[in-house]
Amino acid sequence: MTDTILPNGCKDNQAGDDACFKKGCNPFAQTGRSKLQNKRAVLNQQIIKEMRMRAGAENLLRATTNNKVREMVVLELSYVNSNLQLLMEKLEGLNSSVEVYQNVQETSSIPLIPLGLKETKEVDFSVPFKDFILEHYSEDGSKYEEEIADLMDLRQACRTPSRSETGVELLSSYFSQLSFVENRFFPPSRQMGIFFTWYDSFTGVPVCQQNISLEKASVLFNIAALYTQIGTRCDRQTRTGLEDTIDAFQKAAGVLSHLKETFTHTPSYDMSPAMLGVLKKMMLAQAQECVFEKTALPGIRNEYFSLLRMAQEVAKVAEDYSLVHQAMTQSPVKDNVPFFWSTMVQVKMSHYRGLAHYFVATALLDHRLGPNDDEDRQEKALSQLYDSMPEGRSPLDILKSKDERTFLGKAHLRKAVLGHEEALRVHGLCRHLKKLDILHEILQVSHRRSADKYSAYETGDDFVDYREAPDIISKTEQRAEIAVSFSTKGPLSLFSAKQRWTAPRTVRLRTEDGDLGFTLKGVSPVQVQSLDPLSPAAVEGLKEGDYIVSIRDTDCKWMGVSEVMKLLKDVDEEGCDIRVVSMMDNSPCMPNKSATFSGGLPKTYSMICLAMDDDKITKARKVTKKMSFLSWGMKNKQKSASTLSLPNAGYSDTLPRSRLSAPLPNPQSTSALY
C-alpha cells in the first residue's frame, strides 16, 4: 500500500516526519465538502445521543406507575422529540447543500443532486483477528500485525475519500479486501465480535451489526455517492465535461442497482430496496438531463426538424423526472426523502415539460410549409410527435393551413406558460431552493420567453377557439440506462451469455454514387437494414441484420446511428474497413459426455452414461470429498483478493432509420434558442 501514501502536509508540531495519510484522504483538509462531512458526523453523534435519551425515557415510562414521574418523563420525551426533529431538519439541510459540490455561481446550468457519504465509526480488527488466527489456524497472530494495521489504515482512509477516480479506487480496493477478509476470518458458524456501525445518510440513525455484509453494502453506497459527487464537479459547459457527468451518474446508477439486487436485507433505511430504487431512477434522470444539455450545447437551430427533435429530447427528460417524482411520493419512501429533493424533481419535471411545448410551438409558429419544402418529411415528423392528432385532423392539413398551425402552436404555448408557472410556484415552496439564484433565473427567463411569444400571437379569438395541445411523445438519441461490469463488451441486452454470436468479420465499405447502399436502425449497436444486394458492401459480405461493432478500429458497440454516421461521413471510393457480427440461432443444445450434480438434487446423466452398464458405473465411480467453503476461500486467496467487478451504467442510442450517404452534410448552428 505504499503507492497510496503521501506526506500529510501537517505542521511539524502536529505530526512527525513519518506521519502520513492516504492519497486524497486528508482529514484536516478545509474544503467545503470536508466541512459538510464534519457537520454530518457531529449531527450523527447528537442524533444517537437524543435517541438513547428517548429510549431511556420510554423504558422508564413503561416501568413506573408514579403519576408525577410519568408527567416528568412525558415532558422530557417532548423535549427529546423536538430536539430530534430539529437535528433531522439540519441533516436534511446538509443533503440539500448542492452548492457545495458544484459551482452554481459561475454556471448557467440547473444544479444536480449528489449523494452524501455515509459516516461510520472506527473498527479495531487487531484483537479479534489475532485470536482467530491462533484458534483457527494455530499460528501466532502477532506475525500478521502489519497486514492487520494496513487493513485498518485502508478502512480509515475510506472514511474521507477524495472526490476523484482515486477515491473510487480507494473504496473499490477496500471492498475487494472485504470479500477476502470475509472468507478468511468470518466463519458462518459464529460471530467474530466485531461491530460495524454506519449512520443512515437521511435520518442519521445508527445501524450496528456484526455482519460484514453491512460493511460491504455501505462501502458500495459510498462508491455510488462518490460517483455522483464526481459528476456534479464536472464542467457542464463543455462537451467533454457533460460526457463525464453522464458517465459518472450512470456508474452511480449501476452501483445502486447492484446494491439493490445483492444486499436485499440491509437494515439501514437509505439502503432499503424502495429507497435504492428511487435513487437509481434519480441518477438516470440526471444523466438524461445532461444528455439533453449535450445535445443543446452547440445551440438549437431555429429550424423545423431541429425544434421537433429537441422537443422530444427534452420531453424524455420530463418523463424521467415524472417517474422519479411518482416513486418519491410512494410509501415508505415519501416520509424520509428530503423535501428539497422532491421539490427539485418536481420543478425540473414542470420546467422541461414546458420547454418541450415551447419548442413545438416555435416550430409551428415560426415556420410555414413552402413550395420547396419536403412535404412528406414534415408530415411524418409531425405525425410522430403525438399519439393521436388533435381533434382528428391530419398532419398535412395542419401543416398547410396557417390558421391550424397558429391555433395548435398557441395551444402548445399555453401549456408551456403553465408548465413554467408551475415550476416557479413549486420553487417558492422550498427555502433551500430559494438559495439557488441560478435556478430561479433560468425558470424566470424560460417563463418570460414563453409568455412574450404567446402575447405576440394573442388575439380576441383565444376565448372562442381554445383547444388543448396533445402530449408530446418522448424520444432521445442517447438513452441513459444501467449496465453491468465489462461495459466494453457492449449493451447487456444484446451482448450476454444468452445470445450466440458469430466471430467478428471485416467488411470493406465503398461508396457508389455517394451512397453506401444500406440504412441503419435501432439502439446501440446499430444494425444494418435495407441492404442493396448489388452494392459494394453486399459484394464484400455485408448482410442485413449485421451489427456494426467497430469502424476504423473505433469501438462502436455503444454508439447510436448519429455517431456511426459521423464516423462514416468521410467514406469515399477508396473505402474503409468495418467489423460486424451476426446473431446466431439461440436454440439450446444438449449437454454431452458429462454428468452433473446439483447440491441436494439427484444425479442426471447424459445419453452416453445411460447406455453404459450399471455395474461398470458403480465400480468406476469415485466418491470425492466435497471441499469446505472456507477451503475454497483459502486456496483461491489471490484471486479473490485481486479481482473486483463493480457495475456501471452505460447508455444506448435511439434514432429513426437514416439513409447513409457520403459525404454527409455538416449543418452549422445559425441561432441559439436555449
C-alpha positions as CSV (number, residue, x, y, z in Angstrom):
1,M,0.0,0.0,0.0
2,T,3.0,2.3,-0.2
3,D,1.8,3.5,-3.6
4,T,-1.1,5.3,-1.9
5,I,0.9,7.0,0.8
6,L,1.8,10.7,0.6
7,P,3.2,13.2,3.2
8,N,0.2,14.6,5.1
9,G,1.4,18.2,4.9
10,C,0.6,18.8,8.6
11,K,2.6,21.2,10.6
12,D,5.7,19.9,12.3
13,N,4.3,20.4,15.8
14,Q,1.3,18.4,14.9
15,A,2.9,15.3,13.3
16,G,6.2,13.8,12.9
17,D,8.1,13.4,9.7
18,D,6.9,9.9,9.3
19,A,3.2,10.8,9.6
20,C,1.2,10.2,6.5
21,F,-2.3,9.8,5.2
22,K,-3.9,8.1,2.2
23,K,-3.8,9.9,-1.1
24,G,-6.8,12.3,-1.3
25,C,-7.9,11.5,2.2
26,N,-6.5,14.3,4.4
27,P,-9.0,14.6,7.3
28,F,-7.6,18.1,8.1
29,A,-8.5,19.5,4.6
30,Q,-10.7,22.5,5.0
31,T,-12.7,22.1,1.8
32,G,-16.4,22.7,1.5
33,R,-17.1,19.0,1.2
34,S,-15.0,18.1,4.2
35,K,-16.7,20.7,6.3
36,L,-20.0,19.3,5.3
37,Q,-19.0,15.8,6.2
38,N,-17.7,17.0,9.6
39,K,-21.1,18.7,10.2
40,R,-22.8,15.4,9.3
41,A,-20.6,13.5,11.7
42,V,-21.4,15.9,14.6
43,L,-25.1,15.7,13.8
44,N,-24.9,11.9,13.8
45,Q,-23.4,11.9,17.3
46,Q,-26.1,14.3,18.5
47,I,-28.9,12.2,17.0
48,I,-27.6,9.0,18.6
49,K,-27.4,10.8,22.0
50,E,-31.0,12.0,21.7
51,M,-32.2,8.6,20.6
52,R,-30.6,7.0,23.7
53,M,-32.3,9.5,25.9
54,R,-35.6,8.8,24.2
55,A,-35.2,5.1,24.6
56,G,-34.3,5.5,28.3
57,A,-37.3,7.8,28.9
58,E,-39.7,5.3,27.1
59,N,-38.4,2.4,29.2
60,L,-38.9,4.5,32.4
61,L,-42.4,5.4,31.2
62,R,-43.3,1.7,30.8
63,A,-41.8,0.7,34.1
64,T,-43.1,3.4,36.5
65,T,-46.6,3.7,37.9
66,N,-46.0,7.0,39.8
67,N,-48.1,9.7,38.1
68,K,-45.7,12.5,38.9
69,V,-42.8,10.6,37.5
70,R,-44.8,9.8,34.4
71,E,-45.6,13.5,33.9
72,M,-41.9,14.4,34.1
73,V,-41.0,11.7,31.7
74,V,-43.6,12.7,29.2
75,L,-42.4,16.3,29.4
76,E,-38.8,15.1,28.9
77,L,-39.9,13.0,25.9
78,S,-41.5,16.0,24.3
79,Y,-38.2,17.9,24.5
80,V,-36.2,15.0,23.2
81,N,-38.6,14.5,20.2
82,S,-38.4,18.3,19.5
83,N,-34.6,18.1,19.5
84,L,-34.6,15.1,17.2
85,Q,-36.9,16.9,14.8
86,L,-34.5,19.9,14.7
87,L,-31.5,17.6,14.2
88,M,-33.3,15.8,11.3
89,E,-34.0,19.2,9.7
90,K,-30.4,20.2,10.0
91,L,-29.4,16.8,8.4
92,E,-31.9,17.5,5.6
93,G,-30.2,20.8,5.1
94,L,-26.9,19.1,4.6
95,N,-28.4,16.8,2.0
96,S,-29.8,19.9,0.3
97,S,-26.4,21.7,0.1
98,V,-25.9,21.0,-3.6
99,E,-23.9,24.3,-4.0
100,V,-21.0,22.7,-2.0
101,Y,-20.4,20.1,-4.7
102,Q,-20.8,22.4,-7.8
103,N,-20.1,26.0,-8.6
104,V,-23.6,27.3,-9.0
105,Q,-22.5,30.9,-9.3
106,E,-20.3,30.5,-12.4
107,T,-22.6,28.3,-14.5
108,S,-25.8,28.6,-16.5
109,S,-26.9,25.0,-15.8
110,I,-29.6,23.8,-13.4
111,P,-27.9,22.3,-10.4
112,L,-27.8,18.5,-10.0
113,I,-28.4,16.5,-6.8
114,P,-25.4,14.5,-5.4
115,L,-25.5,11.9,-2.5
116,G,-23.6,12.5,0.7
117,L,-21.2,9.9,2.0
118,K,-22.3,7.6,4.9
119,E,-20.5,8.1,8.1
120,T,-19.1,5.2,10.2
121,K,-17.2,4.6,13.5
122,E,-13.7,3.2,13.8
123,V,-13.3,-0.6,13.9
124,D,-10.4,-2.4,15.6
125,F,-9.6,-5.7,13.8
126,S,-6.4,-6.5,15.6
127,V,-7.5,-8.4,18.7
128,P,-10.3,-10.5,17.1
129,F,-8.2,-11.3,14.1
130,K,-5.2,-12.3,16.2
131,D,-7.3,-14.5,18.4
132,F,-8.9,-16.2,15.4
133,I,-5.6,-16.8,13.7
134,L,-4.3,-18.5,16.9
135,E,-7.5,-20.5,17.4
136,H,-8.5,-21.5,13.9
137,Y,-5.1,-21.6,12.0
138,S,-2.9,-22.4,15.0
139,E,-0.5,-19.6,14.2
140,D,0.9,-16.7,16.2
141,G,-1.4,-13.7,15.3
142,S,1.4,-11.2,16.1
143,K,3.1,-12.2,12.9
144,Y,0.3,-10.5,11.0
145,E,0.2,-7.2,12.8
146,E,1.5,-5.3,9.8
147,E,-1.2,-6.7,7.5
148,I,-3.9,-6.1,10.0
149,A,-2.7,-2.5,10.5
150,D,-2.7,-2.0,6.7
151,L,-6.3,-3.1,6.6
152,M,-7.3,-0.8,9.4
153,D,-5.5,2.1,7.7
154,L,-7.3,1.4,4.5
155,R,-10.6,1.4,6.2
156,Q,-9.8,4.7,8.0
157,A,-8.8,6.3,4.7
158,C,-12.1,5.2,3.1
159,R,-13.9,7.5,5.6
160,T,-12.7,10.5,3.7
161,P,-12.1,9.6,0.0
162,S,-11.0,12.2,-2.5
163,R,-13.6,13.3,-5.0
164,S,-11.9,11.7,-8.0
165,E,-11.3,8.4,-9.6
166,T,-8.5,7.9,-7.0
167,G,-11.2,8.0,-4.3
168,V,-13.2,5.4,-6.1
169,E,-10.2,3.2,-6.5
170,L,-9.6,3.5,-2.8
171,L,-13.1,2.4,-1.9
172,S,-13.0,-0.3,-4.5
173,S,-9.8,-1.7,-3.1
174,Y,-11.2,-1.9,0.4
175,F,-14.4,-3.6,-1.0
176,S,-12.3,-6.2,-2.7
177,Q,-10.4,-6.8,0.5
178,L,-13.6,-7.3,2.4
179,S,-14.5,-10.3,0.2
180,F,-11.2,-11.9,1.1
181,V,-11.5,-11.0,4.8
182,E,-15.0,-12.5,4.9
183,N,-13.8,-15.8,3.6
184,R,-10.7,-15.8,5.8
185,F,-11.9,-14.6,9.2
186,F,-15.7,-14.7,9.3
187,P,-17.0,-18.3,9.8
188,P,-20.7,-18.8,9.2
189,S,-21.0,-20.8,12.5
190,R,-20.3,-18.0,14.9
191,Q,-19.8,-14.3,15.4
192,M,-16.4,-12.6,15.5
193,G,-17.3,-9.9,18.0
194,I,-16.5,-7.1,15.5
195,F,-19.3,-4.5,15.4
196,F,-19.7,-2.4,12.3
197,T,-21.6,0.9,12.8
198,W,-22.9,3.0,10.0
199,Y,-25.2,6.0,10.1
200,D,-28.1,6.5,7.8
201,S,-27.4,9.3,5.4
202,F,-31.0,10.6,5.5
203,T,-32.1,10.1,9.1
204,G,-28.7,9.9,10.9
205,V,-29.9,6.8,12.8
206,P,-27.0,4.4,13.5
207,V,-27.1,0.8,12.4
208,C,-24.8,-1.6,14.3
209,Q,-24.2,-5.2,13.3
210,Q,-21.6,-7.9,13.5
211,N,-22.5,-8.9,9.9
212,I,-19.8,-7.9,7.4
213,S,-22.4,-7.6,4.8
214,L,-23.4,-4.2,6.3
215,E,-19.8,-3.1,5.8
216,K,-19.7,-4.2,2.2
217,A,-23.1,-2.7,1.4
218,S,-22.2,0.7,3.0
219,V,-18.9,0.8,1.0
220,L,-20.9,0.2,-2.2
221,F,-23.3,3.0,-1.3
222,N,-20.3,5.4,-0.7
223,I,-18.9,4.4,-4.1
224,A,-22.2,5.4,-5.7
225,A,-22.3,8.6,-3.7
226,L,-18.7,9.4,-4.7
227,Y,-19.6,9.0,-8.4
228,T,-22.5,11.5,-8.0
229,Q,-20.1,14.0,-6.4
230,I,-17.7,13.5,-9.3
231,G,-20.5,14.0,-11.7
232,T,-21.6,17.3,-10.2
233,R,-18.0,18.5,-10.1
234,C,-17.6,18.2,-13.9
235,D,-17.7,21.3,-16.2
236,R,-21.1,21.1,-17.9
237,Q,-20.3,24.0,-20.2
238,T,-18.1,21.7,-22.4
239,R,-19.0,18.5,-24.3
240,T,-16.3,16.6,-22.5
241,G,-17.5,17.7,-19.1
242,L,-21.1,16.7,-20.0
243,E,-19.9,13.3,-21.2
244,D,-18.0,12.8,-17.9
245,T,-21.1,13.8,-16.0
246,I,-23.3,11.4,-17.9
247,D,-20.8,8.6,-17.3
248,A,-20.5,9.3,-13.6
249,F,-24.2,9.3,-12.9
250,Q,-24.7,6.1,-15.0
251,K,-22.0,4.4,-13.0
252,A,-23.7,5.6,-9.8
253,A,-27.0,4.1,-11.0
254,G,-25.2,0.9,-11.8
255,V,-23.7,0.6,-8.4
256,L,-27.0,1.4,-6.7
257,S,-28.8,-1.2,-8.9
258,H,-26.1,-3.8,-7.9
259,L,-26.5,-2.9,-4.3
260,K,-30.3,-3.3,-4.5
261,E,-30.1,-6.7,-6.1
262,T,-27.2,-8.1,-4.0
263,F,-27.9,-6.8,-0.5
264,T,-31.6,-7.2,-0.1
265,H,-31.9,-7.2,3.7
266,T,-29.8,-4.3,4.7
267,P,-31.3,-2.7,7.9
268,S,-30.3,0.9,7.0
269,Y,-33.2,2.9,5.6
270,D,-31.1,4.6,2.9
271,M,-30.1,1.2,1.5
272,S,-33.7,-0.3,1.6
273,P,-34.9,-1.6,-1.8
274,A,-37.5,1.1,-2.1
275,M,-35.0,3.9,-1.5
276,L,-32.4,2.4,-3.7
277,G,-35.0,2.2,-6.5
278,V,-35.7,5.9,-6.1
279,L,-32.1,6.8,-6.1
280,K,-31.3,4.8,-9.2
281,K,-34.2,6.5,-11.1
282,M,-33.0,9.9,-10.0
283,M,-29.4,9.3,-11.1
284,L,-30.6,8.1,-14.5
285,A,-32.9,11.1,-14.9
286,Q,-30.0,13.4,-14.1
287,A,-27.9,11.6,-16.7
288,Q,-30.7,12.0,-19.2
289,E,-30.8,15.7,-18.4
290,C,-27.1,16.0,-19.2
291,V,-27.8,14.2,-22.5
292,F,-30.2,17.0,-23.4
293,E,-27.7,19.6,-22.3
294,K,-25.0,18.0,-24.5
295,T,-27.4,18.0,-27.5
296,A,-28.3,21.7,-26.9
297,L,-24.7,22.8,-26.1
298,P,-23.8,23.9,-29.7
299,G,-27.1,25.8,-29.9
300,I,-30.6,24.9,-31.1
301,R,-31.2,26.0,-34.6
302,N,-34.5,27.7,-35.3
303,E,-35.4,25.1,-37.9
304,Y,-38.5,22.9,-38.1
305,F,-36.9,19.5,-37.8
306,S,-34.3,20.5,-35.2
307,L,-37.0,22.0,-33.0
308,L,-39.2,19.0,-33.1
309,R,-36.2,16.7,-32.3
310,M,-35.3,18.9,-29.3
311,A,-38.9,18.9,-28.1
312,Q,-38.9,15.1,-28.0
313,E,-35.5,15.0,-26.4
314,V,-36.5,17.4,-23.6
315,A,-39.8,15.5,-23.2
316,K,-37.8,12.4,-22.4
317,V,-36.1,14.3,-19.5
318,A,-39.5,15.5,-18.2
319,E,-40.8,11.9,-18.4
320,D,-37.9,10.5,-16.4
321,Y,-38.3,13.1,-13.7
322,S,-42.0,12.4,-13.6
323,L,-41.2,8.8,-12.9
324,V,-38.8,9.8,-10.1
325,H,-41.5,12.1,-8.6
326,Q,-44.0,9.3,-8.6
327,A,-41.6,7.0,-6.9
328,M,-40.7,9.6,-4.3
329,T,-44.4,10.1,-3.3
330,Q,-45.0,6.4,-2.5
331,S,-44.7,4.9,0.9
332,P,-42.4,4.3,2.7
333,V,-40.0,6.5,0.8
334,K,-42.0,9.7,1.0
335,D,-41.6,10.0,4.7
336,N,-37.8,10.4,4.7
337,V,-36.9,11.7,1.2
338,P,-35.5,15.3,1.7
339,F,-38.1,17.9,0.8
340,F,-35.5,19.7,-1.2
341,W,-35.1,16.6,-3.4
342,S,-38.8,16.0,-4.1
343,T,-39.3,19.8,-4.8
344,M,-36.3,20.0,-7.1
345,V,-37.5,16.9,-9.1
346,Q,-41.0,18.5,-9.4
347,V,-39.5,21.8,-10.5
348,K,-37.5,20.1,-13.2
349,M,-40.4,18.0,-14.4
350,S,-42.6,21.0,-14.9
351,H,-39.8,23.1,-16.4
352,Y,-38.7,20.6,-19.0
353,R,-42.3,19.7,-19.9
354,G,-43.0,23.4,-20.5
355,L,-39.8,23.7,-22.6
356,A,-40.9,20.8,-24.8
357,H,-44.1,22.5,-25.6
358,Y,-42.3,25.8,-26.3
359,F,-40.1,24.1,-28.9
360,V,-43.1,22.6,-30.7
361,A,-44.9,25.9,-30.6
362,T,-41.9,27.7,-32.1
363,A,-41.6,25.0,-34.9
364,L,-45.3,25.5,-35.8
365,L,-45.5,29.3,-35.5
366,D,-42.1,30.4,-36.9
367,H,-42.1,28.1,-40.0
368,R,-44.5,27.6,-42.8
369,L,-44.8,24.9,-45.4
370,G,-43.2,26.4,-48.5
371,P,-43.2,25.1,-52.1
372,N,-39.6,23.9,-51.9
373,D,-40.0,22.1,-48.5
374,D,-40.2,18.4,-48.2
375,E,-43.9,17.9,-47.5
376,D,-43.8,14.2,-46.8
377,R,-40.9,14.5,-44.4
378,Q,-42.6,17.4,-42.4
379,E,-45.8,15.4,-42.3
380,K,-44.0,12.3,-41.0
381,A,-42.2,14.3,-38.3
382,L,-45.4,15.9,-37.0
383,S,-47.3,12.6,-37.0
384,Q,-44.5,11.0,-34.9
385,L,-44.8,13.8,-32.3
386,Y,-48.2,12.8,-30.9
387,D,-50.0,9.6,-30.1
388,S,-53.1,11.0,-31.9
389,M,-53.6,14.2,-33.8
390,P,-55.7,16.9,-32.2
391,E,-59.4,16.7,-32.9
392,G,-58.8,14.1,-35.7
393,R,-57.1,16.5,-38.0
394,S,-54.4,15.1,-40.3
395,P,-50.8,16.3,-40.1
396,L,-50.8,17.6,-43.6
397,D,-54.0,19.6,-43.1
398,I,-52.4,21.3,-40.0
399,L,-49.1,22.0,-41.9
400,K,-50.9,23.5,-45.0
401,S,-53.3,25.7,-43.0
402,K,-51.9,28.8,-41.5
403,D,-54.8,29.1,-39.0
404,E,-54.5,25.5,-37.9
405,R,-50.7,25.9,-37.3
406,T,-51.4,29.1,-35.3
407,F,-54.1,27.5,-33.2
408,L,-52.1,24.4,-32.4
409,G,-48.9,26.5,-31.8
410,K,-50.8,28.8,-29.3
411,A,-52.2,25.7,-27.6
412,H,-48.6,24.5,-27.0
413,L,-47.6,27.9,-25.8
414,R,-50.3,27.9,-23.2
415,K,-49.0,24.6,-21.9
416,A,-45.5,26.0,-21.9
417,V,-46.5,29.0,-19.9
418,L,-48.5,26.9,-17.4
419,G,-45.5,24.5,-17.0
420,H,-43.1,27.3,-16.3
421,E,-45.6,28.9,-13.9
422,E,-45.9,25.6,-12.0
423,A,-42.1,25.3,-11.8
424,L,-41.9,28.8,-10.3
425,R,-44.7,28.1,-7.8
426,V,-43.1,24.9,-6.6
427,H,-39.7,26.6,-6.4
428,G,-41.1,29.1,-4.0
429,L,-42.2,26.4,-1.6
430,C,-38.7,25.3,-0.5
431,R,-36.4,27.6,1.3
432,H,-33.3,25.7,0.2
433,L,-34.3,26.1,-3.4
434,K,-34.6,29.8,-3.0
435,K,-30.9,30.0,-2.2
436,L,-30.1,28.8,-5.7
437,D,-30.2,32.1,-7.7
438,I,-29.2,30.5,-11.0
439,L,-32.2,28.1,-10.8
440,H,-34.6,30.9,-10.2
441,E,-33.1,32.9,-13.0
442,I,-33.4,30.1,-15.5
443,L,-37.0,29.5,-14.5
444,Q,-37.9,33.2,-14.9
445,V,-36.2,33.5,-18.3
446,S,-38.0,30.4,-19.6
447,H,-41.4,31.7,-18.4
448,R,-40.8,35.2,-19.7
449,R,-39.8,33.8,-23.1
450,S,-42.9,31.7,-23.5
451,A,-45.2,34.4,-22.2
452,D,-43.8,37.0,-24.6
453,K,-44.2,34.7,-27.6
454,Y,-47.8,33.9,-26.6
455,S,-48.5,37.7,-26.2
456,A,-47.2,38.2,-29.8
457,Y,-49.9,35.8,-31.2
458,E,-52.7,36.7,-28.7
459,T,-55.9,37.8,-30.4
460,G,-59.6,38.2,-29.5
461,D,-60.3,34.7,-30.8
462,D,-58.4,33.0,-28.0
463,F,-61.6,32.7,-25.9
464,V,-63.6,31.3,-28.8
465,D,-61.2,28.7,-30.1
466,Y,-59.5,27.2,-27.1
467,R,-58.0,23.8,-27.9
468,E,-55.9,21.5,-25.8
469,A,-52.4,20.7,-27.0
470,P,-51.7,16.9,-27.1
471,D,-48.9,15.4,-25.0
472,I,-45.5,15.1,-26.8
473,I,-44.0,11.6,-27.3
474,S,-40.6,11.4,-25.8
475,K,-37.7,10.3,-27.9
476,T,-33.9,10.5,-27.3
477,E,-30.7,10.0,-29.2
478,Q,-28.9,8.7,-26.1
479,R,-30.9,6.9,-23.5
480,A,-29.3,6.7,-20.1
481,E,-29.6,3.1,-18.8
482,I,-27.7,0.9,-16.4
483,A,-25.4,-1.9,-17.4
484,V,-23.2,-4.4,-15.5
485,S,-19.4,-4.5,-15.5
486,F,-17.3,-5.2,-18.6
487,S,-19.2,-2.4,-20.3
488,T,-16.8,-2.5,-23.2
489,K,-18.5,-5.8,-24.3
490,G,-21.5,-3.7,-25.3
491,P,-25.1,-3.4,-24.1
492,L,-26.1,-6.2,-21.8
493,S,-29.4,-6.6,-23.6
494,L,-27.5,-8.0,-26.6
495,F,-24.0,-9.0,-25.6
496,S,-24.9,-11.5,-22.9
497,A,-24.4,-15.3,-22.3
498,K,-28.0,-15.8,-23.6
499,Q,-27.1,-14.7,-27.1
500,R,-24.8,-16.5,-29.6
501,W,-22.7,-14.5,-32.0
502,T,-20.5,-15.1,-35.0
503,A,-16.9,-14.2,-34.9
504,P,-16.3,-10.6,-36.0
505,R,-15.6,-10.3,-39.7
506,T,-14.1,-7.3,-41.6
507,V,-16.1,-5.7,-44.5
508,R,-14.6,-3.1,-46.8
509,L,-17.1,-0.2,-47.3
510,R,-17.0,1.9,-50.5
511,T,-19.4,4.4,-51.9
512,E,-21.2,4.2,-55.2
513,D,-22.6,7.5,-56.5
514,G,-22.2,8.9,-53.0
515,D,-24.3,6.1,-51.5
516,L,-23.2,3.3,-49.2
517,G,-26.1,1.1,-50.2
518,F,-27.8,0.4,-46.8
519,T,-29.7,2.0,-43.9
520,L,-29.1,1.8,-40.2
521,K,-31.6,1.4,-37.4
522,G,-32.0,0.7,-33.7
523,V,-30.3,1.3,-30.4
524,S,-26.6,0.7,-29.9
525,P,-25.0,-1.2,-31.5
526,V,-26.6,-0.1,-34.8
527,Q,-28.0,-2.7,-37.2
528,V,-27.8,-2.9,-41.0
529,Q,-31.1,-2.8,-42.8
530,S,-32.4,-2.4,-46.3
531,L,-29.2,-3.6,-47.9
532,D,-28.9,-3.2,-51.6
533,P,-27.8,-6.6,-52.9
534,L,-25.8,-5.0,-55.7
535,S,-24.0,-2.5,-53.6
536,P,-20.2,-2.8,-52.9
537,A,-20.9,-3.5,-49.2
538,A,-23.1,-6.6,-50.1
539,V,-20.4,-7.8,-52.5
540,E,-17.9,-7.6,-49.7
541,G,-20.0,-9.8,-47.5
542,L,-22.2,-7.4,-45.5
543,K,-25.6,-8.9,-44.7
544,E,-28.9,-7.5,-43.5
545,G,-29.2,-7.8,-39.7
546,D,-25.4,-7.4,-39.1
547,Y,-24.4,-5.3,-36.1
548,I,-21.5,-2.8,-36.6
549,V,-19.1,-3.2,-33.7
550,S,-16.1,-1.1,-35.0
551,I,-15.2,1.4,-37.7
552,R,-11.5,2.0,-38.5
553,D,-10.6,0.3,-35.2
554,T,-13.0,2.6,-33.3
555,D,-15.3,0.6,-31.0
556,C,-19.0,1.2,-31.9
557,K,-20.8,-1.1,-29.5
558,W,-22.2,1.8,-27.5
559,M,-22.7,4.2,-30.4
560,G,-26.1,5.2,-31.9
561,V,-27.0,6.0,-35.5
562,S,-25.9,9.6,-35.4
563,E,-22.4,8.8,-34.0
564,V,-21.9,6.0,-36.5
565,M,-22.9,8.3,-39.3
566,K,-20.3,10.8,-38.3
567,L,-17.6,8.1,-38.5
568,L,-18.8,7.1,-41.9
569,K,-19.3,10.5,-43.4
570,D,-15.7,10.6,-44.9
571,V,-16.1,7.2,-46.7
572,D,-15.2,7.6,-50.4
573,E,-14.4,5.3,-53.3
574,E,-11.3,4.0,-51.6
575,G,-13.5,2.9,-48.6
576,C,-12.8,2.0,-45.0
577,D,-12.9,-1.2,-43.0
578,I,-15.6,-2.0,-40.6
579,R,-16.1,-5.1,-38.4
580,V,-19.6,-6.6,-38.0
581,V,-21.1,-9.6,-36.1
582,S,-24.3,-11.5,-36.7
583,M,-26.6,-13.1,-34.1
584,M,-26.8,-16.9,-34.4
585,D,-29.7,-19.2,-33.7
586,N,-30.2,-19.3,-30.0
587,S,-31.7,-22.8,-29.7
588,P,-30.5,-24.7,-26.6
589,C,-28.1,-27.5,-27.2
590,M,-27.9,-30.9,-25.4
591,P,-25.1,-31.5,-22.9
592,N,-22.8,-34.3,-23.9
593,K,-20.3,-36.6,-22.1
594,S,-20.9,-35.1,-18.7
595,A,-22.7,-36.0,-15.5
596,T,-24.0,-33.1,-13.5
597,F,-24.7,-32.8,-9.8
598,S,-26.5,-30.0,-8.0
599,G,-26.3,-30.0,-4.3
600,G,-29.1,-31.9,-2.7
601,L,-30.6,-33.0,-6.1
602,P,-30.4,-36.4,-7.7
603,K,-27.7,-37.0,-10.3
604,T,-28.6,-36.7,-14.0
605,Y,-26.6,-38.4,-16.7
606,S,-26.1,-37.9,-20.4
607,M,-27.2,-40.3,-23.1
608,I,-23.8,-41.9,-23.2
609,C,-23.9,-42.6,-19.4
610,L,-27.3,-44.2,-19.7
611,A,-26.0,-46.6,-22.3
612,M,-23.3,-47.9,-20.0
613,D,-23.8,-51.0,-17.8
614,D,-24.9,-50.1,-14.3
615,D,-22.3,-52.3,-12.7
616,K,-19.5,-50.7,-14.5
617,I,-20.8,-47.3,-13.5
618,T,-20.8,-48.4,-9.9
619,K,-17.2,-49.8,-10.0
620,A,-15.8,-46.8,-11.9
621,R,-17.4,-44.1,-9.9
622,K,-15.2,-42.4,-7.3
623,V,-16.6,-40.5,-4.4
624,T,-14.7,-37.3,-3.9
625,K,-14.9,-35.5,-0.6
626,K,-16.5,-32.1,-1.1
627,M,-14.3,-29.2,-0.1
628,S,-15.5,-26.8,2.5
629,F,-16.4,-23.3,1.8
630,L,-13.5,-21.9,3.8
631,S,-11.1,-24.2,1.9
632,W,-12.2,-22.7,-1.3
633,G,-11.5,-19.2,0.0
634,M,-8.0,-20.2,1.2
635,K,-7.0,-21.9,-2.0
636,N,-8.1,-19.0,-4.2
637,K,-7.0,-16.2,-1.9
638,Q,-5.0,-14.5,-4.6
639,K,-7.9,-14.5,-7.0
640,S,-10.5,-13.3,-4.5
641,A,-8.2,-10.6,-3.2
642,S,-7.3,-9.1,-6.6
643,T,-10.5,-9.2,-8.6
644,L,-13.3,-6.8,-8.3
645,S,-16.4,-6.4,-10.5
646,L,-18.3,-3.2,-9.9
647,P,-21.2,-2.4,-12.1
648,N,-21.6,0.8,-14.0
649,A,-24.2,2.3,-16.2
650,G,-23.9,3.0,-19.9
651,Y,-26.2,4.5,-22.4
652,S,-27.6,3.4,-25.7
653,D,-28.7,5.5,-28.7
654,T,-32.1,5.5,-30.3
655,L,-32.7,7.2,-33.7
656,P,-35.1,6.7,-36.5
657,R,-33.7,4.9,-39.5
658,S,-31.4,7.0,-41.5
659,R,-30.2,6.6,-45.1
660,L,-26.4,6.8,-45.3
661,S,-24.6,8.7,-47.9
662,A,-21.1,10.0,-48.2
663,P,-20.1,12.7,-47.7
664,L,-22.8,13.6,-45.1
665,P,-23.8,17.2,-44.6
666,N,-22.4,19.1,-41.6
667,P,-25.0,21.7,-40.7
668,Q,-23.9,24.8,-38.8
669,S,-25.8,26.3,-36.0
670,T,-27.4,29.6,-37.0
671,S,-29.1,30.8,-33.9
672,A,-29.5,29.5,-30.3
673,L,-32.9,29.3,-28.7
674,Y,-31.9,27.7,-25.5
